[in-house]
Amino acid sequence: MPIAESATFQPHEETAPARMGLHDACWTRLMLFFMRWLPAPVITALTWPVTAVIWLLAVPQREAVRANLSALLPVQGTSAFTSFHVFYQFALTYLDRLWHLHFEREVEWEIIGKDDFEALQQENGGALVFTVHSGNYDLGAGLFARKFGRTIHTVRVPEASDSLQQLRKKELCEEERRHPNLHVHYNEPGGHLGMELCRKLFAGEVVCVQGDRVMGEVAPVEAHIDGVTYRIPRGPLVLAEVTGVPCYPVFLSRKGRLSYRIEIGKPFHCGGRKPKAAEISAAWLPVMHEFLLRHWDQWFVFEPLVTRDPA
């Protein structure tokens, strides 16, 4: 299986971002310094003006969010406040992430779909978990690893800068130490991650993939629903086609400070046969679309992925 098809994320392009750029780890370290000394309510209050500055400066990301929301929500999606709200929610989830990983603050979870969670636990063979860039992916992976009782493999794209990648890798290595069932994989250039994930699935393990974001050189698949066209990654669809394992949707959303909801749905492919990638796409898209319409403010993709079809 070609790596371009089997990849869950795009190959990481080597870049040399300027020091103190938007993706440099120095900003996260600065946040950690203030979080260490200031009360949580003060940090939360400062989030709004800081996010406003980032929203004004990050023009390509702001326009991408606006374009996506305009396609999803033709009336309210064009509003500047709507795109700002996505940035603001992302900032709040990032704070939660840092509080949990660096300061060991506990996260409260509401789990919806416990019967489906147990069904996923009891699958005799491998399974694919499809999710999107919403809520808090790293926190959700830790929860799954703790409660699931089986090995789970998650996939990440390398960060946009080397300094941030080093910081993130250190954080996630600590998460793997805390949760021995959790294994984090990076889709890096020159690797054969798709092949490795196939082997994991054939060996009866569970792989978590994000089925909403297309970047870089990975070939996108166009999928249509309710007058909207999504560009979704081909990699997860090919994994499902090659392995024929059950595919479960799992979505995360933020309820409040260090409080999250996890929604586990019935499998949109029950396994037992090897469907075509197009069949998996047609089954996955309505599930993803329905969630994004409810939680558009927590869809943290900053690239143009959605367009509205001509009338």
C-alpha positions in Angstrom: 0.0 0.0 0.0 1.6 3.3 -1.0 2.6 5.5 1.9 0.8 8.5 0.4 -2.5 6.5 0.6 -1.9 4.8 3.9 -0.8 8.0 5.8 -3.2 9.3 8.4 -1.6 12.7 8.3 0.5 14.7 5.9 4.3 14.3 5.6 6.0 17.0 7.7 7.7 19.6 5.6 11.0 20.7 6.9 10.9 24.4 7.5 13.0 26.9 9.5 10.5 29.2 11.1 11.8 32.4 12.5 12.7 32.5 16.1 9.7 33.8 18.2 7.4 32.8 15.4 3.8 31.8 16.0 4.7 28.1 16.4 7.8 28.5 18.5 7.8 26.7 21.8 8.9 29.9 23.6 5.2 31.0 23.8 4.1 27.8 25.5 7.0 28.1 28.0 6.0 31.7 28.7 2.4 30.5 29.3 3.7 27.8 31.7 5.7 30.5 33.6 2.6 32.6 34.2 0.4 29.6 34.9 2.8 28.6 37.6 2.4 31.9 39.5 -1.0 33.3 38.6 -4.4 32.0 39.8 -6.5 30.1 37.2 -9.2 32.8 37.0 -6.7 35.5 36.2 -5.1 33.3 33.5 -8.6 32.6 32.0 -9.4 36.3 32.0 -6.2 37.1 30.1 -7.0 34.6 27.5 -9.5 36.8 25.7 -7.2 39.8 24.9 -4.3 37.5 24.1 -6.5 35.5 21.7 -7.7 38.7 20.1 -4.2 39.7 19.3 -3.4 36.3 17.8 -6.7 36.3 15.8 -5.8 39.7 14.3 -2.2 38.6 13.4 -3.0 35.1 12.1 -4.6 36.2 8.8 -4.4 33.0 6.8 -5.7 30.9 9.7 -8.5 33.4 10.4 -9.6 33.4 6.8 -9.5 29.6 6.6 -11.7 29.3 9.7 -14.1 31.9 8.2 -14.3 30.1 4.9 -15.0 26.7 6.6 -17.7 28.2 8.8 -19.3 30.2 6.0 -19.8 26.9 4.1 -21.1 25.0 7.2 -23.2 27.9 8.6 -24.2 30.1 5.7 -25.9 32.7 7.9 -23.8 33.0 11.1 -20.5 31.6 9.7 -19.5 34.8 7.9 -19.4 36.8 11.1 -16.0 37.8 12.5 -17.2 36.9 16.0 -17.8 33.4 14.8 -14.3 32.8 13.7 -12.9 34.5 16.8 -14.9 32.2 18.9 -13.1 29.2 17.4 -9.8 30.8 18.2 -10.9 31.5 21.8 -12.2 28.0 22.4 -8.9 26.6 21.1 -7.0 28.8 23.5 -9.1 27.6 26.4 -8.6 23.9 25.5 -4.8 24.6 25.2 -4.8 26.0 28.7 -6.7 22.9 30.0 -4.1 20.7 28.3 -1.2 22.5 30.0 -2.9 22.5 33.4 -3.4 18.7 33.1 -0.1 17.7 31.6 2.2 20.1 33.5 0.3 20.8 36.8 -1.6 17.5 37.2 -5.0 19.1 37.3 -7.8 16.5 37.1 -10.2 16.6 34.1 -13.9 15.8 34.6 -15.4 13.6 31.9 -19.0 13.0 30.8 -19.2 9.9 28.7 -22.0 9.5 26.3 -22.5 6.1 24.7 -21.2 3.8 27.4 -22.8 0.7 25.7 -20.9 1.5 22.5 -17.7 2.0 24.6 -18.1 -1.4 26.1 -18.8 -2.9 22.6 -15.5 -1.3 21.4 -13.7 -2.8 24.4 -15.1 -6.2 23.7 -14.2 -6.3 19.9 -12.4 -9.6 19.3 -10.0 -8.1 16.8 -8.7 -4.7 15.8 -10.8 -1.6 15.4 -10.4 1.9 14.0 -11.6 4.9 16.1 -12.4 7.9 13.9 -12.4 11.4 15.4 -11.9 15.0 14.5 -9.8 18.0 15.7 -12.2 19.1 18.4 -12.2 19.2 22.2 -8.8 18.0 23.4 -7.3 15.1 21.6 -4.4 14.5 23.9 -6.5 14.5 27.1 -9.0 12.2 25.4 -6.3 9.7 24.4 -5.1 9.6 28.0 -8.7 8.9 29.2 -9.1 6.1 26.7 -5.8 4.5 27.7 -6.8 4.6 31.3 -10.4 3.2 31.0 -10.1 1.1 27.9 -8.0 -1.8 29.2 -6.5 -2.4 25.8 -3.6 -1.1 23.8 -4.6 2.0 21.8 -2.4 3.7 19.1 -2.9 7.4 18.3 -1.4 9.2 15.4 -0.1 12.8 15.4 1.5 15.1 12.8 4.8 16.6 13.8 4.5 20.2 15.0 5.3 23.2 12.8 8.6 24.0 14.5 11.4 21.8 15.9 11.3 23.5 19.3 7.5 22.9 19.7 7.9 19.3 18.5 10.6 18.6 21.1 8.3 20.1 23.9 5.3 18.1 22.6 7.2 14.9 22.3 8.4 15.2 25.9 4.9 15.8 27.1 3.5 12.8 25.3 6.3 10.5 26.4 5.3 11.4 30.0 1.7 10.5 29.1 2.8 7.2 27.7 4.7 6.6 30.9 1.5 7.3 33.0 -0.7 5.2 30.7 1.2 2.1 29.5 -1.7 1.2 27.1 -1.2 4.5 25.1 1.2 4.5 22.2 1.7 7.7 20.2 2.9 7.6 16.6 4.2 10.4 14.4 3.6 10.4 10.6 7.0 11.6 9.6 8.5 11.9 6.1 10.2 8.8 4.8 8.3 6.6 7.3 5.9 3.7 6.6 3.3 4.5 9.2 0.4 3.2 7.1 2.0 -0.2 6.9 2.7 -0.3 10.6 -0.9 0.7 11.5 -2.2 -2.1 9.3 0.0 -4.6 11.2 -1.4 -3.2 14.5 -5.0 -3.6 13.3 -4.4 -7.1 12.0 -2.8 -8.0 15.3 -6.1 -7.1 17.1 -5.1 -3.6 18.4 -7.1 -0.4 18.3 -5.9 2.6 16.2 -7.3 6.1 16.6 -7.2 8.4 13.5 -8.4 11.9 12.8 -10.7 11.8 9.7 -11.2 15.5 9.0 -7.9 17.3 8.2 -6.0 17.3 4.9 -2.6 19.0 4.6 0.5 18.8 2.6 1.0 16.0 0.2 -1.7 13.5 1.3 -4.3 13.0 -1.4 -7.7 14.4 -0.3 -11.0 12.8 -1.0 -13.9 15.0 -1.8 -17.1 14.1 -0.1 -20.5 15.8 -0.5 -23.4 16.2 2.0 -26.3 18.7 2.3 -24.8 21.1 -0.3 -21.4 21.1 1.3 -18.1 19.5 0.0 -15.5 18.3 2.5 -11.9 17.5 1.7 -11.1 14.6 4.0 -7.9 12.5 4.3 -7.7 9.3 2.2 -5.4 7.5 4.7 -8.0 6.5 7.3 -10.3 5.3 4.6 -7.6 3.1 3.0 -6.8 1.6 6.5 -10.5 0.6 6.8 -10.6 -0.7 3.3 -7.4 -2.8 3.6 -8.1 -4.2 7.1 -11.9 -4.5 7.2 -12.0 -3.7 10.9 -15.0 -2.1 12.7 -15.0 1.7 12.6 -16.3 3.7 15.6 -16.9 7.4 15.8 -15.6 9.2 19.0 -15.9 12.9 19.5 -14.6 15.2 22.2 -16.1 18.6 23.2 -15.3 21.1 26.0 -17.9 21.9 28.5 -15.9 24.2 30.8 -12.6 24.6 32.5 -11.1 21.1 32.8 -14.5 19.6 32.0 -15.1 17.6 28.8 -17.6 15.4 27.1 -16.7 12.3 25.1 -19.3 10.9 22.7 -18.9 7.3 21.5 -21.2 6.2 18.7 -22.3 3.0 17.1 -19.9 1.7 14.5 -20.5 3.2 11.0 -18.8 0.0 9.6 -19.3 -3.2 11.6 -16.4 -5.1 10.2 -16.3 -8.6 8.9 -15.7 -7.6 5.3 -13.4 -5.2 3.4 -15.4 -2.2 2.1 -14.3 0.2 -0.5 -12.8 3.5 0.7 -15.7 5.3 -0.9 -18.2 3.3 1.1 -16.4 4.2 4.4 -16.3 7.8 3.3 -20.1 7.8 2.6 -20.7 6.3 6.1 -18.3 8.5 8.0 -19.2 11.8 6.5 -22.8 12.1 7.9 -21.6 11.3 11.4 -18.8 13.8 11.3 -21.0 16.5 9.6 -23.7 16.2 12.3 -21.2 16.6 15.1 -19.6 19.7 13.4 -22.9 21.4 13.0 -23.5 21.0 16.8 -19.9 21.9 17.8 -18.7 24.2 15.0 -17.0 26.4 17.6 -14.7 23.6 18.6 -13.6 22.4 15.2 -9.9 23.3 15.4 -8.8 23.2 11.8 -7.1 26.2 10.4 -6.9 25.3 6.8 -9.7 25.6 4.2 -11.4 22.2 4.1 -15.1 22.9 3.4 -16.8 24.7 0.5 -20.5 25.2 -0.3 -21.7 23.7 -3.6 -23.1 26.1 -6.2 -26.8 26.4 -5.9 
